[in-house]
Amino acid sequence: MTSEHSNRELPVVIVGAGPAGLSLAIELGRRSIPCVLIERNDRAGVAPRAKLTNVRTREHLRRWGIADRLRDASPLGVDYPANVIFVTKLAGPLITRFEDTYSCQPASNPLYSEHAQWIPQYKLETTLLEHVSTLPCVEILMGIEVVSFEQNEFSVNVRIRDVATYAEKVISAVFMVGADGARSTIREMSAIEMVGTYGLSNNYNTIFEAPGLDQAHPHGPAIQYWQVNADVPSTMGPMDVGDRWFFMPMGLAMGGRFTDEEMPDVIRRATGIDLPYRILSSDAWVASRLLAARYRSGRVFLVGDACHLHPPFGGHGMNMGVGDSVDLGWKLAAVLQGWGDPALLDSYEAERRRVHERVMDDTEINHKTAPNQLVRAGIEEDSVAGEAVRADVARLVREVKPREFYGLNLVLGYSYFGSSIIVRDEDDPTEWVPGPEYIPSARAGSLAPHQWLADGSSLYDKFGDGFTMLVLDPASRTEAAEAAEQADAAGIPFDAIEFDDPVLRALYGAPLALIRPDQHVAWRGDAVPTDLLKTVTGHHTSLTGEAK
């Protein structure tokens, strides 16, 4: 085990090279913040992790310059129909269907700059890792685990070990981030508890190969098939080329498992299709609603599954972890580069916890209509009575499931209302409550409303890695120029961009809008407040609060 940084203090050590850890490394690396990324496992194979990279995560990839790489890595192709089909069994009758779920349709949409993508997490990880490997200030240490750490007022001393040779050494960093998943070692070592409900349901997950399965049923292509039957209620769908599928039996007795030898017969019972099923990987998983009691212990932070776990209905988990790293990443960089006050880091948990809680509310509701919860007596009968049962279930599904499959109100609508580092209007909300649909808003704390520009580019393409002031009225140029001078004097990365576009002006509802590095609105108005830049960089708790 070698590390060029082993004898000097690093700015950041990141533990865990899943999507959250890799995203944090990108956020820091593109801002020239040296960091070391530590990963114990090789993360190879076909483990059944996430399969949806949502709209917001793809927009981050666009900002990083790699959205097209992920598109090209799609094994099924980005034009593959993102349908969700409810059936009794794959070989059985249709119950109902949803078209173009999760906003995967690649056609241009005014609400966002990138569509979602149905793609195995290991493909996303490969894309992120390849990009991280090009960042000269990021060092990747694979096959390394954290043994222990100690921290003081100034640094974190981390003892690491090579899992192959058992060689140990200590590296020192200003901050450490645990992005090491649901069984987070960093969380445990920090004595941070997970609070909530464990064991909402017990389920199983299998990846298998079945040549010809896509042609062996009458329902057409889809990314998910929900099988609602009393024998093996489950979801399944294509995952990769090579006739590779995922299969998730749900609502098992706690502790219930299947062996790889019996799993092919379980799939046959679930689908009603007799094919040679080759099992590639399997694991049991428990749906829970758990949130870390705190996301920080001194100089140690948690992101991703290390601090939040919830039922995977809606595809939010992995994507929320990427969002955590984006929020924390620019704030760590700001503090390390000296233009952000250390108090800026307190806003990480304050902002993200509210998002996690709201999304968890939604996924718990979605979990209550998992396939095993939709089974009704007679649903498989080939009779008039069976058709009536299926029609009743279809009506229920059509009523409750759109919130799961069309969730832009959560994916793009999340807002940091009430944050200490935004400057709100008097009539702005102090807390985000999701609406039934996504309606773009330029209220401070919200994601900056998107618009396609006349040259075909996205408005987001014009935002920089620092703060961006949108100047939407020529009369406000002087105000923007004064803000730019203040930013320059304070060393704050800042750009001002002017648009002569009445549509954009109406969309933002003000002549000026300050956009944060994470593309959320920090402030909008017509006269720049005196302490605006101090507030948004953590030097003031609010414009009306006490200076820190």
ZINORKA-V590745 format. One record per backbone hydrogen bond with DSSP energy under -1.0 kcal/mol. NH is the residue of the N-H (numbers start at 1). CO is the residue of the C=O. If there is no record, write none. Layout:
# ZINORKA-V590745
nh & co
NH & CO
NH & CO
This chain:
# ZINORKA-V590745
nh & co
6 & 3
8 & 5
10 & 172
13 & 175
14 & 36
15 & 177
16 & 38
22 & 18
23 & 19
24 & 20
25 & 21
26 & 22
27 & 23
28 & 24
29 & 25
30 & 26
32 & 29
33 & 28
35 & 137
36 & 12
37 & 139
38 & 14
39 & 141
49 & 47
53 & 117
58 & 54
59 & 55
60 & 56
61 & 57
62 & 58
63 & 59
64 & 60
65 & 62
66 & 61
70 & 66
71 & 67
72 & 68
73 & 69
74 & 71
80 & 77
83 & 81
84 & 98
85 & 224
86 & 96
87 & 226
88 & 93
91 & 271
92 & 89
95 & 86
96 & 86
98 & 84
101 & 82
102 & 405
104 & 101
112 & 109
116 & 103
117 & 53
119 & 51
121 & 50
123 & 120
124 & 120
125 & 121
126 & 122
127 & 123
128 & 124
129 & 125
130 & 126
131 & 127
132 & 128
133 & 129
134 & 131
135 & 132
138 & 135
139 & 35
141 & 37
143 & 39
144 & 39
145 & 161
147 & 159
148 & 159
150 & 157
152 & 155
156 & 173
157 & 150
158 & 171
159 & 148
160 & 169
161 & 145
162 & 167
163 & 143
166 & 162
169 & 160
171 & 158
173 & 156
174 & 10
175 & 11
176 & 299
177 & 13
178 & 301
179 & 15
184 & 181
188 & 184
189 & 185
190 & 186
191 & 188
192 & 187
195 & 291
197 & 289
200 & 287
201 & 287
203 & 285
204 & 249
205 & 283
206 & 247
207 & 281
208 & 245
209 & 278
210 & 243
213 & 210
215 & 212
216 & 213
223 & 83
224 & 83
225 & 236
226 & 85
227 & 234
228 & 87
234 & 227
235 & 248
236 & 225
237 & 246
239 & 244
240 & 244
244 & 240
245 & 208
246 & 237
247 & 206
248 & 235
250 & 233
252 & 202
256 & 253
263 & 259
266 & 262
267 & 263
268 & 264
269 & 265
270 & 266
271 & 267
272 & 268
277 & 275
278 & 209
280 & 207
281 & 207
283 & 205
285 & 203
287 & 201
289 & 197
290 & 309
291 & 195
292 & 307
293 & 193
297 & 300
300 & 297
301 & 176
302 & 295
303 & 178
306 & 303
307 & 304
309 & 290
320 & 316
321 & 317
322 & 318
323 & 319
324 & 320
325 & 321
326 & 322
327 & 323
328 & 324
329 & 325
330 & 326
332 & 328
333 & 329
334 & 330
335 & 331
336 & 332
337 & 333
339 & 334
340 & 334
341 & 537
344 & 341
345 & 342
346 & 343
347 & 344
348 & 345
350 & 346
351 & 347
352 & 348
353 & 349
355 & 351
356 & 352
357 & 353
358 & 354
359 & 355
360 & 356
361 & 357
362 & 358
363 & 359
364 & 360
365 & 361
366 & 362
367 & 363
369 & 366
370 & 367
373 & 370
374 & 371
379 & 376
381 & 378
383 & 381
387 & 383
388 & 384
389 & 385
390 & 386
391 & 387
392 & 388
393 & 389
394 & 390
395 & 391
396 & 392
397 & 393
398 & 394
399 & 395
400 & 396
401 & 397
404 & 401
405 & 401
406 & 402
410 & 407
411 & 407
412 & 408
413 & 408
416 & 445
419 & 416
422 & 419
423 & 522
428 & 425
445 & 521
446 & 443
448 & 519
453 & 457
456 & 453
459 & 451
461 & 458
462 & 459
463 & 460
467 & 493
468 & 515
469 & 495
470 & 513
471 & 497
472 & 511
476 & 473
477 & 474
480 & 476
481 & 477
482 & 478
483 & 479
484 & 480
485 & 481
486 & 482
487 & 483
488 & 484
489 & 485
490 & 486
492 & 487
495 & 467
497 & 469
499 & 471
501 & 499
505 & 501
506 & 502
507 & 503
508 & 504
509 & 505
512 & 525
513 & 470
514 & 523
515 & 468
516 & 520
519 & 516
521 & 446
522 & 514
523 & 514
525 & 512
532 & 529
535 & 531
536 & 532
538 & 535
539 & 534
541 & 546
548 & 539
